[in-house]
Amino acid sequence: MSVSSRAHSFNTAADQYAAGRPSYPPALFDFIEQFANRSLAGARVADVGAGTGIATALLRERGAHVIGVEPGDAMAAQFHTLLPDVPVVRGDGNALPLADASHDLITYAQSWQWTDTNRSVPEALRVLRADGALAIWWNTTAFDVPWIREQHQRIARHCGVKPTSQTRPDDSDAIRLAGLSGLPVARRQVRWSRTVSLDTQLANITSRSAFLVLAEDDKRAFVGEERGRLRELFPDEVVEETYVVDLLVATRL
Ligand SMILES: C[S@@+](CC[C@H](N)C(=O)[O-])C[C@H]1O[C@@H](n2cnc3c(N)ncnc32)[C@H](O)[C@@H]1O
């Protein structure tokens, strides 16, 4: 399965995505402000790979003037339904449909990995103002929580993808893997949890790209078995999901 098919797979399940995906903790936005050395209030922000607008909504709550950039039709349509008064433009991170030196902050919430960093890094630098910053982050797996670790391994096995390494990259590897070597970059990891229904937990795991590209009956079979396993662990069908948000903020030299 190509990277491009997975990058576009979200479009097939935009409703499920909006229903199941985790948000981001307030501390993440505090660190973005600290590392970007400016308040989000009044900042001109482009949220790229905005999807259904989960991060966009939080940036706006902090007072940012935010615009979404999203390549997928269905994701952009969900964005528009959920955030009707926030502009969303069609485009991707490799060729941003934004003017030179027009933004204080460019954000990528769980979407930087779909870009070609040989193109998306220069594009971000083109669109940012002189004192602007690029913030990228991911909700990563809390491998020290046994049920989360085991579920991660089951999903990887079922979808035929390599499980994520349980050893987190050190700062220099994380910066290199993100294609940001040579720029000043600050990194912070923020642990957080959310409590959700069992149905939301299942909608969350089935909205992941490795899962979205599977055949329908294959997905159904996995979800049925997973529901049974989780019911044994969480008989009241209330699940605590834990994440570690991995944040990188790059500024100019
Ligand atoms: C995992 S979703 C993240 C959505 C949203 N930012 C969030 O926090 O929920 C990844 C998003 O990246 C988008 N995407 C795929 N390829 C992209 C690219 N080359 N540049 C920017 N976004 C891309 C997908 O359409 C999808 O909406």
The ligand as a Tripos MOL2 file, in Angstrom:
@<TRIPOS>MOLECULE
LIG
   27    29     1     0     0
SMALL
NO_CHARGES

@<TRIPOS>ATOM
      1 C1         -4.1070   12.2490   10.7690 C.3       1 LIG1
      2 S1         -4.9710   13.4940    9.8790 S.3       1 LIG1
      3 C2         -4.7690   14.8970   10.9520 C.3       1 LIG1
      4 C3         -5.9120   15.8690   10.8720 C.3       1 LIG1
      5 C4         -5.9200   17.0060   11.8930 C.3       1 LIG1
      6 N1         -4.7640   17.8620   11.7680 N.3       1 LIG1
      7 C5         -6.0540   16.5000   13.3170 C.2       1 LIG1
      8 O1         -5.3030   16.9320   14.1750 O.co2     1 LIG1
      9 O2         -6.9470   15.6800   13.5660 O.co2     1 LIG1
     10 C6         -3.8530   13.8100    8.5740 C.3       1 LIG1
     11 C7         -4.3450   14.8490    7.5780 C.3       1 LIG1
     12 O3         -3.2730   15.1570    6.6820 O.3       1 LIG1
     13 C8         -3.8200   15.3660    5.3950 C.3       1 LIG1
     14 N2         -2.7440   15.2340    4.3920 N.ar      1 LIG1
     15 C9         -2.4350   14.1810    3.6030 C.ar      1 LIG1
     16 N3         -1.4040   14.4930    2.8030 N.ar      1 LIG1
     17 C10        -1.0300   15.7840    3.1030 C.ar      1 LIG1
     18 C11        -0.0190   16.6740    2.6210 C.ar      1 LIG1
     19 N4          0.8460   16.3110    1.6840 N.pl3     1 LIG1
     20 N5          0.0360   17.9250    3.1500 N.ar      1 LIG1
     21 C12        -0.8180   18.3140    4.1250 C.ar      1 LIG1
     22 N6         -1.7790   17.4900    4.6300 N.ar      1 LIG1
     23 C13        -1.8930   16.2520    4.1240 C.ar      1 LIG1
     24 C14        -4.9260   14.3040    5.3130 C.3       1 LIG1
     25 O4         -5.8680   14.6210    4.2890 O.3       1 LIG1
     26 C15        -5.5230   14.3780    6.7130 C.3       1 LIG1
     27 O5         -6.5610   15.3050    6.8180 O.3       1 LIG1
@<TRIPOS>BOND
     1     1     2 1
     2     2     3 1
     3     2    10 1
     4     3     4 1
     5     4     5 1
     6     5     6 1
     7     5     7 1
     8     7     8 2
     9     7     9 1
    10    10    11 1
    11    11    12 1
    12    11    26 1
    13    12    13 1
    14    13    14 1
    15    13    24 1
    16    14    15 ar
    17    14    23 ar
    18    15    16 ar
    19    16    17 ar
    20    17    18 ar
    21    17    23 ar
    22    18    19 1
    23    18    20 ar
    24    20    21 ar
    25    21    22 ar
    26    22    23 ar
    27    24    25 1
    28    24    26 1
    29    26    27 1
@<TRIPOS>SUBSTRUCTURE
     1 LIG1         1 GROUP 0 **** ****
